[in-house]
Amino acid sequence: MKYLSILALFISITAFSQTKVGTIDVDYVVSKMPELETVNKEVEEYTSKLDADLQKKVTDYKEKIEAYKTSEATLTIAQKKEKQQELAAAENDIAKFQQTGNSLIGIKRDDEMRPLYTKIGDALEKVAKAQGYTQILQTDASLVYLDDKYDITLAVLKELGITVTEE
């Protein structure tokens, strides 16, 4: 059993020594891509359109409330109930629109960012193969230790044709 443990340790050390692990800071790469400005502009325009649609719904709702208030005294009970249901439906519509607005913006951002991530992925694959990496990890808060010599962020930026000045 002791020999089996030593053999397993030797095999794992041998396997580990044959791997080359690198890291990349994808968020940093994205922040340096010139296409990000276009993406942000598209998302901002979409957000403005959604906001304008919301404002239109709110304005229509306020007009309906004012119309109801001015004609309330002349309406029958059935007509009042119908108008109140219309107001409640308009209010629900506004609430649903507000709830889905952030989701719609997130979906739009994801759609606009997808080509950037694809481009980064292609460049990452080229760099990793050219430099003989077997694994690439994304740097984030869960990374405990990072030796800068294995960080290929700058190599991927270079592959993308993006020049970075030292900060």
PyMOL CGO cylinders between C-alpha atoms (Angstrom):
from pymol import cmd
from pymol.cgo import CYLINDER

trace = [
    CYLINDER, 0.00, 0.00, 0.00, 2.89, 2.31, 0.83, 0.3, 1, 1, 1, 1, 1, 1,
    CYLINDER, 2.89, 2.31, 0.83, 4.42, 1.70, -2.60, 0.3, 1, 1, 1, 1, 1, 1,
    CYLINDER, 4.42, 1.70, -2.60, 1.08, 2.43, -4.26, 0.3, 1, 1, 1, 1, 1, 1,
    CYLINDER, 1.08, 2.43, -4.26, 0.90, 5.82, -2.51, 0.3, 1, 1, 1, 1, 1, 1,
    CYLINDER, 0.90, 5.82, -2.51, 4.44, 6.69, -3.57, 0.3, 1, 1, 1, 1, 1, 1,
    CYLINDER, 4.44, 6.69, -3.57, 3.68, 5.62, -7.15, 0.3, 1, 1, 1, 1, 1, 1,
    CYLINDER, 3.68, 5.62, -7.15, 0.53, 7.79, -7.21, 0.3, 1, 1, 1, 1, 1, 1,
    CYLINDER, 0.53, 7.79, -7.21, 2.52, 10.75, -5.87, 0.3, 1, 1, 1, 1, 1, 1,
    CYLINDER, 2.52, 10.75, -5.87, 5.23, 10.23, -8.49, 0.3, 1, 1, 1, 1, 1, 1,
    CYLINDER, 5.23, 10.23, -8.49, 2.66, 10.02, -11.29, 0.3, 1, 1, 1, 1, 1, 1,
    CYLINDER, 2.66, 10.02, -11.29, 0.89, 13.20, -10.14, 0.3, 1, 1, 1, 1, 1, 1,
    CYLINDER, 0.89, 13.20, -10.14, 4.21, 15.09, -9.87, 0.3, 1, 1, 1, 1, 1, 1,
    CYLINDER, 4.21, 15.09, -9.87, 5.18, 13.90, -13.35, 0.3, 1, 1, 1, 1, 1, 1,
    CYLINDER, 5.18, 13.90, -13.35, 1.80, 14.91, -14.77, 0.3, 1, 1, 1, 1, 1, 1,
    CYLINDER, 1.80, 14.91, -14.77, 1.97, 18.29, -13.04, 0.3, 1, 1, 1, 1, 1, 1,
    CYLINDER, 1.97, 18.29, -13.04, 5.43, 19.02, -14.36, 0.3, 1, 1, 1, 1, 1, 1,
    CYLINDER, 5.43, 19.02, -14.36, 4.16, 18.54, -17.91, 0.3, 1, 1, 1, 1, 1, 1,
    CYLINDER, 4.16, 18.54, -17.91, 1.46, 21.19, -17.62, 0.3, 1, 1, 1, 1, 1, 1,
    CYLINDER, 1.46, 21.19, -17.62, 1.93, 24.87, -18.18, 0.3, 1, 1, 1, 1, 1, 1,
    CYLINDER, 1.93, 24.87, -18.18, -0.68, 27.01, -16.52, 0.3, 1, 1, 1, 1, 1, 1,
    CYLINDER, -0.68, 27.01, -16.52, -1.25, 30.66, -17.40, 0.3, 1, 1, 1, 1, 1, 1,
    CYLINDER, -1.25, 30.66, -17.40, -3.69, 33.34, -16.40, 0.3, 1, 1, 1, 1, 1, 1,
    CYLINDER, -3.69, 33.34, -16.40, -5.59, 36.09, -18.16, 0.3, 1, 1, 1, 1, 1, 1,
    CYLINDER, -5.59, 36.09, -18.16, -7.52, 39.08, -16.92, 0.3, 1, 1, 1, 1, 1, 1,
    CYLINDER, -7.52, 39.08, -16.92, -10.39, 39.10, -19.41, 0.3, 1, 1, 1, 1, 1, 1,
    CYLINDER, -10.39, 39.10, -19.41, -12.00, 42.19, -17.88, 0.3, 1, 1, 1, 1, 1, 1,
    CYLINDER, -12.00, 42.19, -17.88, -8.79, 44.14, -18.39, 0.3, 1, 1, 1, 1, 1, 1,
    CYLINDER, -8.79, 44.14, -18.39, -8.54, 42.96, -22.01, 0.3, 1, 1, 1, 1, 1, 1,
    CYLINDER, -8.54, 42.96, -22.01, -12.15, 43.97, -22.67, 0.3, 1, 1, 1, 1, 1, 1,
    CYLINDER, -12.15, 43.97, -22.67, -11.54, 47.38, -21.09, 0.3, 1, 1, 1, 1, 1, 1,
    CYLINDER, -11.54, 47.38, -21.09, -8.71, 48.01, -23.57, 0.3, 1, 1, 1, 1, 1, 1,
    CYLINDER, -8.71, 48.01, -23.57, -10.65, 46.95, -26.68, 0.3, 1, 1, 1, 1, 1, 1,
    CYLINDER, -10.65, 46.95, -26.68, -11.70, 49.86, -28.90, 0.3, 1, 1, 1, 1, 1, 1,
    CYLINDER, -11.70, 49.86, -28.90, -14.95, 48.04, -29.72, 0.3, 1, 1, 1, 1, 1, 1,
    CYLINDER, -14.95, 48.04, -29.72, -16.08, 48.50, -26.10, 0.3, 1, 1, 1, 1, 1, 1,
    CYLINDER, -16.08, 48.50, -26.10, -16.95, 52.13, -26.83, 0.3, 1, 1, 1, 1, 1, 1,
    CYLINDER, -16.95, 52.13, -26.83, -19.36, 51.03, -29.57, 0.3, 1, 1, 1, 1, 1, 1,
    CYLINDER, -19.36, 51.03, -29.57, -20.89, 48.40, -27.28, 0.3, 1, 1, 1, 1, 1, 1,
    CYLINDER, -20.89, 48.40, -27.28, -21.41, 50.95, -24.51, 0.3, 1, 1, 1, 1, 1, 1,
    CYLINDER, -21.41, 50.95, -24.51, -22.98, 53.39, -26.98, 0.3, 1, 1, 1, 1, 1, 1,
    CYLINDER, -22.98, 53.39, -26.98, -25.37, 50.71, -28.30, 0.3, 1, 1, 1, 1, 1, 1,
    CYLINDER, -25.37, 50.71, -28.30, -26.42, 49.71, -24.78, 0.3, 1, 1, 1, 1, 1, 1,
    CYLINDER, -26.42, 49.71, -24.78, -26.84, 53.35, -23.78, 0.3, 1, 1, 1, 1, 1, 1,
    CYLINDER, -26.84, 53.35, -23.78, -29.06, 54.02, -26.81, 0.3, 1, 1, 1, 1, 1, 1,
    CYLINDER, -29.06, 54.02, -26.81, -31.12, 50.93, -26.04, 0.3, 1, 1, 1, 1, 1, 1,
    CYLINDER, -31.12, 50.93, -26.04, -31.46, 52.04, -22.41, 0.3, 1, 1, 1, 1, 1, 1,
    CYLINDER, -31.46, 52.04, -22.41, -32.58, 55.49, -23.54, 0.3, 1, 1, 1, 1, 1, 1,
    CYLINDER, -32.58, 55.49, -23.54, -35.20, 53.92, -25.83, 0.3, 1, 1, 1, 1, 1, 1,
    CYLINDER, -35.20, 53.92, -25.83, -36.52, 51.76, -22.99, 0.3, 1, 1, 1, 1, 1, 1,
    CYLINDER, -36.52, 51.76, -22.99, -36.59, 54.80, -20.69, 0.3, 1, 1, 1, 1, 1, 1,
    CYLINDER, -36.59, 54.80, -20.69, -38.52, 56.79, -23.30, 0.3, 1, 1, 1, 1, 1, 1,
    CYLINDER, -38.52, 56.79, -23.30, -41.01, 53.92, -23.64, 0.3, 1, 1, 1, 1, 1, 1,
    CYLINDER, -41.01, 53.92, -23.64, -41.41, 53.82, -19.86, 0.3, 1, 1, 1, 1, 1, 1,
    CYLINDER, -41.41, 53.82, -19.86, -41.94, 57.57, -19.67, 0.3, 1, 1, 1, 1, 1, 1,
    CYLINDER, -41.94, 57.57, -19.67, -44.61, 57.31, -22.37, 0.3, 1, 1, 1, 1, 1, 1,
    CYLINDER, -44.61, 57.31, -22.37, -46.40, 54.61, -20.37, 0.3, 1, 1, 1, 1, 1, 1,
    CYLINDER, -46.40, 54.61, -20.37, -46.22, 56.72, -17.21, 0.3, 1, 1, 1, 1, 1, 1,
    CYLINDER, -46.22, 56.72, -17.21, -47.52, 59.80, -19.04, 0.3, 1, 1, 1, 1, 1, 1,
    CYLINDER, -47.52, 59.80, -19.04, -50.42, 57.80, -20.52, 0.3, 1, 1, 1, 1, 1, 1,
    CYLINDER, -50.42, 57.80, -20.52, -51.20, 56.42, -17.07, 0.3, 1, 1, 1, 1, 1, 1,
    CYLINDER, -51.20, 56.42, -17.07, -51.23, 59.90, -15.53, 0.3, 1, 1, 1, 1, 1, 1,
    CYLINDER, -51.23, 59.90, -15.53, -53.53, 61.16, -18.30, 0.3, 1, 1, 1, 1, 1, 1,
    CYLINDER, -53.53, 61.16, -18.30, -55.91, 58.25, -17.64, 0.3, 1, 1, 1, 1, 1, 1,
    CYLINDER, -55.91, 58.25, -17.64, -55.95, 59.09, -13.94, 0.3, 1, 1, 1, 1, 1, 1,
    CYLINDER, -55.95, 59.09, -13.94, -56.73, 62.74, -14.64, 0.3, 1, 1, 1, 1, 1, 1,
    CYLINDER, -56.73, 62.74, -14.64, -59.46, 61.78, -17.11, 0.3, 1, 1, 1, 1, 1, 1,
    CYLINDER, -59.46, 61.78, -17.11, -60.95, 59.43, -14.52, 0.3, 1, 1, 1, 1, 1, 1,
    CYLINDER, -60.95, 59.43, -14.52, -60.87, 62.10, -11.81, 0.3, 1, 1, 1, 1, 1, 1,
    CYLINDER, -60.87, 62.10, -11.81, -62.58, 64.69, -13.99, 0.3, 1, 1, 1, 1, 1, 1,
    CYLINDER, -62.58, 64.69, -13.99, -65.33, 62.36, -15.17, 0.3, 1, 1, 1, 1, 1, 1,
    CYLINDER, -65.33, 62.36, -15.17, -65.75, 60.31, -11.99, 0.3, 1, 1, 1, 1, 1, 1,
    CYLINDER, -65.75, 60.31, -11.99, -68.86, 62.20, -10.83, 0.3, 1, 1, 1, 1, 1, 1,
    CYLINDER, -68.86, 62.20, -10.83, -70.73, 61.49, -14.08, 0.3, 1, 1, 1, 1, 1, 1,
    CYLINDER, -70.73, 61.49, -14.08, -69.81, 57.82, -14.40, 0.3, 1, 1, 1, 1, 1, 1,
    CYLINDER, -69.81, 57.82, -14.40, -72.05, 54.94, -13.42, 0.3, 1, 1, 1, 1, 1, 1,
    CYLINDER, -72.05, 54.94, -13.42, -70.81, 52.36, -10.95, 0.3, 1, 1, 1, 1, 1, 1,
    CYLINDER, -70.81, 52.36, -10.95, -70.14, 49.91, -13.80, 0.3, 1, 1, 1, 1, 1, 1,
    CYLINDER, -70.14, 49.91, -13.80, -68.21, 52.57, -15.74, 0.3, 1, 1, 1, 1, 1, 1,
    CYLINDER, -68.21, 52.57, -15.74, -66.18, 53.46, -12.64, 0.3, 1, 1, 1, 1, 1, 1,
    CYLINDER, -66.18, 53.46, -12.64, -65.32, 49.82, -12.11, 0.3, 1, 1, 1, 1, 1, 1,
    CYLINDER, -65.32, 49.82, -12.11, -64.27, 49.47, -15.76, 0.3, 1, 1, 1, 1, 1, 1,
    CYLINDER, -64.27, 49.47, -15.76, -62.08, 52.61, -15.59, 0.3, 1, 1, 1, 1, 1, 1,
    CYLINDER, -62.08, 52.61, -15.59, -60.50, 51.44, -12.34, 0.3, 1, 1, 1, 1, 1, 1,
    CYLINDER, -60.50, 51.44, -12.34, -59.68, 48.10, -13.95, 0.3, 1, 1, 1, 1, 1, 1,
    CYLINDER, -59.68, 48.10, -13.95, -58.09, 49.96, -16.89, 0.3, 1, 1, 1, 1, 1, 1,
    CYLINDER, -58.09, 49.96, -16.89, -56.01, 52.01, -14.45, 0.3, 1, 1, 1, 1, 1, 1,
    CYLINDER, -56.01, 52.01, -14.45, -54.96, 48.90, -12.54, 0.3, 1, 1, 1, 1, 1, 1,
    CYLINDER, -54.96, 48.90, -12.54, -53.98, 47.19, -15.81, 0.3, 1, 1, 1, 1, 1, 1,
    CYLINDER, -53.98, 47.19, -15.81, -51.93, 50.24, -16.86, 0.3, 1, 1, 1, 1, 1, 1,
    CYLINDER, -51.93, 50.24, -16.86, -50.24, 50.31, -13.46, 0.3, 1, 1, 1, 1, 1, 1,
    CYLINDER, -50.24, 50.31, -13.46, -49.42, 46.60, -13.71, 0.3, 1, 1, 1, 1, 1, 1,
    CYLINDER, -49.42, 46.60, -13.71, -48.05, 47.16, -17.21, 0.3, 1, 1, 1, 1, 1, 1,
    CYLINDER, -48.05, 47.16, -17.21, -45.71, 49.86, -15.92, 0.3, 1, 1, 1, 1, 1, 1,
    CYLINDER, -45.71, 49.86, -15.92, -44.55, 47.65, -13.03, 0.3, 1, 1, 1, 1, 1, 1,
    CYLINDER, -44.55, 47.65, -13.03, -43.84, 44.72, -15.38, 0.3, 1, 1, 1, 1, 1, 1,
    CYLINDER, -43.84, 44.72, -15.38, -42.00, 47.01, -17.78, 0.3, 1, 1, 1, 1, 1, 1,
    CYLINDER, -42.00, 47.01, -17.78, -39.81, 48.30, -14.94, 0.3, 1, 1, 1, 1, 1, 1,
    CYLINDER, -39.81, 48.30, -14.94, -39.10, 44.78, -13.71, 0.3, 1, 1, 1, 1, 1, 1,
    CYLINDER, -39.10, 44.78, -13.71, -38.09, 43.48, -17.12, 0.3, 1, 1, 1, 1, 1, 1,
    CYLINDER, -38.09, 43.48, -17.12, -36.18, 46.63, -18.10, 0.3, 1, 1, 1, 1, 1, 1,
    CYLINDER, -36.18, 46.63, -18.10, -32.97, 45.64, -16.33, 0.3, 1, 1, 1, 1, 1, 1,
    CYLINDER, -32.97, 45.64, -16.33, -33.18, 42.13, -17.74, 0.3, 1, 1, 1, 1, 1, 1,
    CYLINDER, -33.18, 42.13, -17.74, -33.64, 43.50, -21.24, 0.3, 1, 1, 1, 1, 1, 1,
    CYLINDER, -33.64, 43.50, -21.24, -30.64, 45.78, -20.82, 0.3, 1, 1, 1, 1, 1, 1,
    CYLINDER, -30.64, 45.78, -20.82, -28.55, 42.86, -19.54, 0.3, 1, 1, 1, 1, 1, 1,
    CYLINDER, -28.55, 42.86, -19.54, -29.56, 40.75, -22.53, 0.3, 1, 1, 1, 1, 1, 1,
    CYLINDER, -29.56, 40.75, -22.53, -28.69, 43.60, -24.91, 0.3, 1, 1, 1, 1, 1, 1,
    CYLINDER, -28.69, 43.60, -24.91, -25.29, 44.05, -23.24, 0.3, 1, 1, 1, 1, 1, 1,
    CYLINDER, -25.29, 44.05, -23.24, -24.61, 40.30, -23.48, 0.3, 1, 1, 1, 1, 1, 1,
    CYLINDER, -24.61, 40.30, -23.48, -25.56, 40.28, -27.17, 0.3, 1, 1, 1, 1, 1, 1,
    CYLINDER, -25.56, 40.28, -27.17, -23.28, 43.24, -27.87, 0.3, 1, 1, 1, 1, 1, 1,
    CYLINDER, -23.28, 43.24, -27.87, -20.37, 41.81, -25.82, 0.3, 1, 1, 1, 1, 1, 1,
    CYLINDER, -20.37, 41.81, -25.82, -20.51, 38.31, -27.33, 0.3, 1, 1, 1, 1, 1, 1,
    CYLINDER, -20.51, 38.31, -27.33, -18.39, 39.22, -30.41, 0.3, 1, 1, 1, 1, 1, 1,
    CYLINDER, -18.39, 39.22, -30.41, -15.74, 40.79, -28.16, 0.3, 1, 1, 1, 1, 1, 1,
    CYLINDER, -15.74, 40.79, -28.16, -15.49, 37.66, -26.02, 0.3, 1, 1, 1, 1, 1, 1,
    CYLINDER, -15.49, 37.66, -26.02, -15.34, 35.51, -29.15, 0.3, 1, 1, 1, 1, 1, 1,
    CYLINDER, -15.34, 35.51, -29.15, -12.48, 37.65, -30.46, 0.3, 1, 1, 1, 1, 1, 1,
    CYLINDER, -12.48, 37.65, -30.46, -10.66, 37.38, -27.12, 0.3, 1, 1, 1, 1, 1, 1,
    CYLINDER, -10.66, 37.38, -27.12, -11.22, 33.62, -27.07, 0.3, 1, 1, 1, 1, 1, 1,
    CYLINDER, -11.22, 33.62, -27.07, -9.72, 33.23, -30.54, 0.3, 1, 1, 1, 1, 1, 1,
    CYLINDER, -9.72, 33.23, -30.54, -6.68, 35.34, -29.61, 0.3, 1, 1, 1, 1, 1, 1,
    CYLINDER, -6.68, 35.34, -29.61, -6.33, 33.48, -26.31, 0.3, 1, 1, 1, 1, 1, 1,
    CYLINDER, -6.33, 33.48, -26.31, -6.33, 30.14, -28.11, 0.3, 1, 1, 1, 1, 1, 1,
    CYLINDER, -6.33, 30.14, -28.11, -3.61, 31.33, -30.53, 0.3, 1, 1, 1, 1, 1, 1,
    CYLINDER, -3.61, 31.33, -30.53, -1.41, 32.66, -27.74, 0.3, 1, 1, 1, 1, 1, 1,
    CYLINDER, -1.41, 32.66, -27.74, -1.91, 29.59, -25.54, 0.3, 1, 1, 1, 1, 1, 1,
    CYLINDER, -1.91, 29.59, -25.54, -1.01, 27.20, -28.37, 0.3, 1, 1, 1, 1, 1, 1,
    CYLINDER, -1.01, 27.20, -28.37, 1.95, 29.31, -29.50, 0.3, 1, 1, 1, 1, 1, 1,
    CYLINDER, 1.95, 29.31, -29.50, 3.37, 29.51, -25.97, 0.3, 1, 1, 1, 1, 1, 1,
    CYLINDER, 3.37, 29.51, -25.97, 2.58, 25.89, -25.05, 0.3, 1, 1, 1, 1, 1, 1,
    CYLINDER, 2.58, 25.89, -25.05, 0.05, 26.45, -22.29, 0.3, 1, 1, 1, 1, 1, 1,
    CYLINDER, 0.05, 26.45, -22.29, -2.09, 23.50, -21.28, 0.3, 1, 1, 1, 1, 1, 1,
    CYLINDER, -2.09, 23.50, -21.28, -4.39, 25.49, -19.00, 0.3, 1, 1, 1, 1, 1, 1,
    CYLINDER, -4.39, 25.49, -19.00, -5.37, 29.14, -18.69, 0.3, 1, 1, 1, 1, 1, 1,
    CYLINDER, -5.37, 29.14, -18.69, -7.16, 30.46, -15.63, 0.3, 1, 1, 1, 1, 1, 1,
    CYLINDER, -7.16, 30.46, -15.63, -9.05, 33.71, -15.44, 0.3, 1, 1, 1, 1, 1, 1,
    CYLINDER, -9.05, 33.71, -15.44, -7.73, 36.03, -12.77, 0.3, 1, 1, 1, 1, 1, 1,
    CYLINDER, -7.73, 36.03, -12.77, -10.37, 37.05, -10.27, 0.3, 1, 1, 1, 1, 1, 1,
    CYLINDER, -10.37, 37.05, -10.27, -10.94, 37.25, -6.57, 0.3, 1, 1, 1, 1, 1, 1,
    CYLINDER, -10.94, 37.25, -6.57, -10.73, 33.47, -6.16, 0.3, 1, 1, 1, 1, 1, 1,
    CYLINDER, -10.73, 33.47, -6.16, -7.14, 33.29, -7.40, 0.3, 1, 1, 1, 1, 1, 1,
    CYLINDER, -7.14, 33.29, -7.40, -4.87, 32.97, -4.40, 0.3, 1, 1, 1, 1, 1, 1,
    CYLINDER, -4.87, 32.97, -4.40, -1.43, 33.23, -6.00, 0.3, 1, 1, 1, 1, 1, 1,
    CYLINDER, -1.43, 33.23, -6.00, -0.28, 34.51, -9.36, 0.3, 1, 1, 1, 1, 1, 1,
    CYLINDER, -0.28, 34.51, -9.36, 3.22, 34.50, -10.74, 0.3, 1, 1, 1, 1, 1, 1,
    CYLINDER, 3.22, 34.50, -10.74, 3.25, 37.34, -13.28, 0.3, 1, 1, 1, 1, 1, 1,
    CYLINDER, 3.25, 37.34, -13.28, 5.41, 35.37, -15.69, 0.3, 1, 1, 1, 1, 1, 1,
    CYLINDER, 5.41, 35.37, -15.69, 2.40, 33.12, -16.43, 0.3, 1, 1, 1, 1, 1, 1,
    CYLINDER, 2.40, 33.12, -16.43, -0.06, 35.96, -17.04, 0.3, 1, 1, 1, 1, 1, 1,
    CYLINDER, -0.06, 35.96, -17.04, -0.75, 36.11, -20.78, 0.3, 1, 1, 1, 1, 1, 1,
    CYLINDER, -0.75, 36.11, -20.78, -3.10, 39.10, -20.66, 0.3, 1, 1, 1, 1, 1, 1,
    CYLINDER, -3.10, 39.10, -20.66, -0.61, 41.37, -22.44, 0.3, 1, 1, 1, 1, 1, 1,
    CYLINDER, -0.61, 41.37, -22.44, 0.17, 38.70, -25.06, 0.3, 1, 1, 1, 1, 1, 1,
    CYLINDER, 0.17, 38.70, -25.06, -3.56, 38.41, -25.87, 0.3, 1, 1, 1, 1, 1, 1,
    CYLINDER, -3.56, 38.41, -25.87, -3.84, 42.19, -26.14, 0.3, 1, 1, 1, 1, 1, 1,
    CYLINDER, -3.84, 42.19, -26.14, -0.86, 42.16, -28.51, 0.3, 1, 1, 1, 1, 1, 1,
    CYLINDER, -0.86, 42.16, -28.51, -2.51, 39.39, -30.56, 0.3, 1, 1, 1, 1, 1, 1,
    CYLINDER, -2.51, 39.39, -30.56, -5.61, 41.59, -30.79, 0.3, 1, 1, 1, 1, 1, 1,
    CYLINDER, -5.61, 41.59, -30.79, -3.43, 44.45, -32.03, 0.3, 1, 1, 1, 1, 1, 1,
    CYLINDER, -3.43, 44.45, -32.03, -4.05, 46.59, -28.94, 0.3, 1, 1, 1, 1, 1, 1,
    CYLINDER, -4.05, 46.59, -28.94, -1.10, 48.57, -27.60, 0.3, 1, 1, 1, 1, 1, 1,
    CYLINDER, -1.10, 48.57, -27.60, -1.09, 49.16, -23.87, 0.3, 1, 1, 1, 1, 1, 1,
    CYLINDER, -1.09, 49.16, -23.87, 0.98, 51.79, -22.14, 0.3, 1, 1, 1, 1, 1, 1,
    CYLINDER, 0.98, 51.79, -22.14, 2.30, 51.05, -18.67, 0.3, 1, 1, 1, 1, 1, 1,
    CYLINDER, 2.30, 51.05, -18.67, 0.02, 52.35, -15.93, 0.3, 1, 1, 1, 1, 1, 1,
]
cmd.load_cgo(trace, "trace")
